[in-house]
Amino acid sequence: MSLNKVILIGNVGKEPDVHYFDDGNAVAKFQMATSERGYKLANGTEIPERTEWHSIVATRDRAQFVEKHIKKGSLLYVEGKIRTRSYNDKDGNVRYITEIYADRIDFYSIGSGNRREEDQQETGNANGTPVNMNHTAEIPPASEPADDLPF
């Protein structure tokens, strides 16, 4: 048995990029930042804050939700799967991209002071939990990653 599941809580880094296809389906891509707080060790060594950037991909109804509601700075809860794909760059070198294919995207609230009052009334949540926006439909399987992955 195996499991490929990712849960992230973080902020959108820039406006999402949404593309529609001839058949009406859509795909949205955006960058999301998660951070670990810095801290000080017992011996006085400072460990700085560490920020990781994640490429999020949303399809179908989630892409439309992203286009309509998600903006730079939005605090989100994202559940999904890690997928790695490869391509050849202009010099013929193989490059790999790791993305999170979202199965669920919700707003996340950490307290009433962080969100506008009308947003809280719309979602009814201001207690630090995901706000279910009912965008959890299954996404279709993507093509399999290349067999020659470096791990």
N, C-alpha and C positions, 0 to 999 in steps of 0.2 A: 504494500500500500504506500502511496505517496500523497503529498499535499503541496500545492502551490498557491499560497494565500499571503497577501500583503495587506497590512492595515497601516495607514498613515494619517496623521493629523498635522496639518501645516498650512502655510499661506501660499496663495497663488503669486508667482513672481512677475508675470506680465499678462497682458490681455490674451485670452485664448485665441487660437487660430482654428477656424471652423471652415470645412470644405464640404460642399454638397456634390453628389454625383448625379448623373443623368437619371438614374432609377429613383431618385428622391432620398436615398440614404445619405447620412452625414457622418463625418468623423471630426472630432474636436481634439486638439492637442494643446497642452499647456504645461508649464513648469511649476513645480510645487516645492517649497523649501520646508525642511524639517530641521530643528535645531536641538542640540543637547547643551545644556547649561555648562558653563565653565565652573571650575571648582579649585580649591586649594588642598593639596595633600598635607598630611600631618607634618612633613618635613619643610613645609612652606612653599613647595613647588606649585606654581600656578599652571593649571590646565585650562587652556582657553576654550571658549564656546566653539562648538563644531557644527557647521551647517552643511547639510547634504541637499543636493538638488535632484529631483525626480521628474522624469518625463512621463506625463499622464496622457493616456489615449482613451477617449470615450467615443462610443459609436451609437448609432440609432437614436433612440429617445434620450439617452444620456447626453449625446452631442447637442441636441436641441435644447436641453435643460442648461447645459454649459453656456451655449450661445446666449440664451435669454437672461440667465441669472448670475453667472460667475464673472467676476471682475478681478483685476489686479488687487491683491491684498485680501481677497476673500479667505476666511478661515474655514477649511474644509476637513471632513472626515472622508477618506477614500479607502474602499476595499477593492482588491483586484488580484490579478495574477502577474507575475514577472514573466516577460517574454523578451528574448534576445534575438535580434536579426542581424544580418550582415550585408554589406555591400562593398563594391570595389570603388575606391576613390579615383580621382583623375590620373594618379600615378600607378594605378593597378594594385595598390595595397588593399588588403581586406580590412575593413573597419567593422566594428561591432557597436550596436546600439541596444541598450537595455531600457525597456519601457514597462510601465505599469498599465495593463489593460483593465480599466475600471469596470467592476461589476456593480458597484454602488458608489454614489457621490451624494453626500449630505453636507449641509451647512453644519458647523460646529460652533457651539456657544460656550464661552468660559465664564460668563457672568453678564449681568445686565448692563454694566458700564461699557462693554465692548461692542455692542450692537445697537443699531437704532431701535427705538421703541416700536415703530411700526413693523420692523422685521420680526421682533419677538412676538408681537400680537399675531402676525401671519403664521408663524411656525409654532407658537406656544411653548417655546423652550428658551430658557436662559440659565440652565443649571449645570452646564459643562458636559452635555451629552450630545450625541449626533441628533440632528433634526431630520427625521425621515421625510424626504420629499417624494417618496414613491417612485424612485428611478432605479430600481434594482433588477430589472429584467435581464435575463441571460444574454450575453453577447455571443455572436457566432465564433467558432474556433478560427484562429488565424493560422497561417501557414506555419509549418514546423520550422524551428531554427536550424541553421546549418549543422551538419553532423561533425564538422571539424572545429568545434568550439575549443578554446584553449584551456579547458579545465576538465 
